[in-house]
Amino acid sequence: MKKTRVGFIGCGGIAQYHFGHFDKMKDKAQIVAACDLIEERAQETAKRFGAKAYLDYKEMFAKEKLDALFICVQPAAHDGMELIAIDKKIPFFVQKPMSLDIKYAKKVAAGIKKNKLITAVGLQCRYCDTCQMAQRWAANHPIGVVTAHRLGGMPMVWWWRVKEQSGGQAVEQTIHDFDMMRYIFGDVVRVQSIARHGVITGVENYNVDDASSTLLTFKNGAIGTMSTGCFGNGEHSIIAYSPEGKMTFTIFGSYKIEQPHMKIEGTASNDYGQECTETFIDAVRGDIPADEILSPYSEAMKSLELVLAVNKSIDNGGQPVDL
Ligand SMILES: NC(=O)c1ccc[n+]([C@@H]2O[C@H](COP(=O)([O-])OP(=O)(O)OC[C@H]3O[C@@H](n4cnc5c(N)ncnc54)[C@H](O)[C@@H]3O)[C@@H](O)[C@H]2O)c1
């Protein structure tokens, strides 16, 4: 069967991660077009994959016949590429957070639905092979409270420290942890968040919140908290407490279940990043049904709405925001 022709918009840090995945599926997909505003990045990618380099994605759309597209630009740079892809019926994989503008994201979501387009979002932690076990435990135990935290570190790309560009910690990084909470415990219907400054000093061009804490109300009645900051050593955990015991889970798939007469622990054993990228390509090729994609745009929208609601609550001095 012919190779799937793939284009990239954005050839920075996360694109390199996906490039590694493409190295492992040379038999089924080929990167044929690479676009970046930074010419060197587009050229390097083009050289690596024998692709054509572009500086302007509109020119790339006009000249290339693509079977699939990867959109790997920073959060505030989604300025229409998804809409062109929808117009041209090109399935796309887009990185989280898919936009900071909820109106734009909703327009994209509506276009995807209307055209029944295959999409995926880079919420790769859903592919950890321990998630189903965590979901089963959560479904079979009455969850009272869920407490979670994620601390740092601070990505050093220029745009990250500017809240208007990245959305800040809760939106840009902790979306993975909020998404995992939703994936295991179900939808969240209300958030209330507060943030603080004054901990991080001496970082230039910095206006994101240093830390925030969020109260979460889940649809199933569970309540929870998420505390997050852009300092510290990258600690993560999500702990669910039930009268029958507790489960600790991380977005990288490690888990510990502690009950009165039982203690089990383990970690994900699969290459979940590869699986996330490859599942999308397999669905585009028709090798698997599209519903095997664990993070389509429509599903990721709920996590995007959640993290943007966190920022809205922070801006409103901790007022609740209903989802
Ligand atoms: N899933 C994950 O675990 C994960 C990890 C890291 C980053 N990300 C996400 O990936 C996205 C990109 O992050 P990054 O670290 O790769 O950033 P980056 O700055 O390294 O790369 C972004 C690239 O996009 C290019 N770009 C921006 N606008 C463009 C346009 N209009 N046309 C062509 N190119 C354009 C920039 O020039 C840059 O090279 C962010 O949304 C980030 O949150 C996801």
The ligand as a MOL file (V3000), in Angstrom:
LIG
                    3D

  0  0  0     0  0            999 V3000
M  V30 BEGIN CTAB
M  V30 COUNTS 44 48 0 0 0
M  V30 BEGIN ATOM
M  V30 1 N 2.6200 16.5110 24.0120 0
M  V30 2 C 3.6620 16.9200 24.7070 0
M  V30 3 O 4.0900 16.2760 25.6680 0
M  V30 4 C 4.3300 18.2150 24.3480 0
M  V30 5 C 5.6500 18.4630 24.7450 0
M  V30 6 C 6.2380 19.6700 24.3510 0
M  V30 7 C 5.5140 20.6160 23.6320 0
M  V30 8 N 4.2240 20.3420 23.2930 0 CHG=1
M  V30 9 C 3.4060 21.3410 22.5650 0
M  V30 10 O 3.8690 21.4730 21.2310 0
M  V30 11 C 3.7080 22.8110 20.7810 0
M  V30 12 C 5.0420 23.3320 20.2670 0
M  V30 13 O 5.9850 23.3020 21.3120 0
M  V30 14 P 7.5620 23.2230 21.0050 0
M  V30 15 O 8.2150 22.9410 22.2860 0
M  V30 16 O 7.8050 22.3440 19.8550 0 CHG=-1
M  V30 17 O 7.8210 24.7390 20.5920 0
M  V30 18 P 9.0000 25.3020 19.6540 0
M  V30 19 O 9.0540 26.7540 19.8850 0
M  V30 20 O 10.2330 24.4700 19.8830 0
M  V30 21 O 8.4680 24.9740 18.1880 0
M  V30 22 C 7.3690 25.6180 17.6110 0
M  V30 23 C 7.7260 25.8890 16.1690 0
M  V30 24 O 6.5730 26.3460 15.4660 0
M  V30 25 C 7.0250 27.2930 14.5180 0
M  V30 26 N 5.8990 28.1130 14.0690 0
M  V30 27 C 5.1450 28.9730 14.7810 0
M  V30 28 N 4.1990 29.5490 14.0060 0
M  V30 29 C 4.3530 29.0280 12.7750 0
M  V30 30 C 3.7050 29.2160 11.5220 0
M  V30 31 N 2.6780 30.0850 11.3880 0
M  V30 32 N 4.1380 28.5230 10.4430 0
M  V30 33 C 5.1790 27.6600 10.5600 0
M  V30 34 N 5.8490 27.4380 11.7130 0
M  V30 35 C 5.4410 28.1100 12.7980 0
M  V30 36 C 8.0730 28.0920 15.2670 0
M  V30 37 O 8.9170 28.8210 14.4020 0
M  V30 38 C 8.8080 26.9800 16.0140 0
M  V30 39 O 9.9040 26.4730 15.2990 0
M  V30 40 C 3.1530 23.5960 21.9640 0
M  V30 41 O 1.7500 23.7140 21.8720 0
M  V30 42 C 3.4970 22.7220 23.1630 0
M  V30 43 O 2.5850 22.8580 24.2370 0
M  V30 44 C 3.6300 19.1620 23.6050 0
M  V30 END ATOM
M  V30 BEGIN BOND
M  V30 1 1 1 2
M  V30 2 2 2 3
M  V30 3 1 2 4
M  V30 4 1 4 5
M  V30 5 2 4 44
M  V30 6 2 5 6
M  V30 7 1 6 7
M  V30 8 2 7 8
M  V30 9 1 8 9
M  V30 10 1 8 44
M  V30 11 1 9 10
M  V30 12 1 9 42
M  V30 13 1 10 11
M  V30 14 1 11 12
M  V30 15 1 11 40
M  V30 16 1 12 13
M  V30 17 1 13 14
M  V30 18 2 14 15
M  V30 19 1 14 16
M  V30 20 1 14 17
M  V30 21 1 17 18
M  V30 22 2 18 19
M  V30 23 1 18 20
M  V30 24 1 18 21
M  V30 25 1 21 22
M  V30 26 1 22 23
M  V30 27 1 23 24
M  V30 28 1 23 38
M  V30 29 1 24 25
M  V30 30 1 25 26
M  V30 31 1 25 36
M  V30 32 1 26 27
M  V30 33 1 26 35
M  V30 34 2 27 28
M  V30 35 1 28 29
M  V30 36 1 29 30
M  V30 37 2 29 35
M  V30 38 1 30 31
M  V30 39 2 30 32
M  V30 40 1 32 33
M  V30 41 2 33 34
M  V30 42 1 34 35
M  V30 43 1 36 37
M  V30 44 1 36 38
M  V30 45 1 38 39
M  V30 46 1 40 41
M  V30 47 1 40 42
M  V30 48 1 42 43
M  V30 END BOND
M  V30 END CTAB
M  END
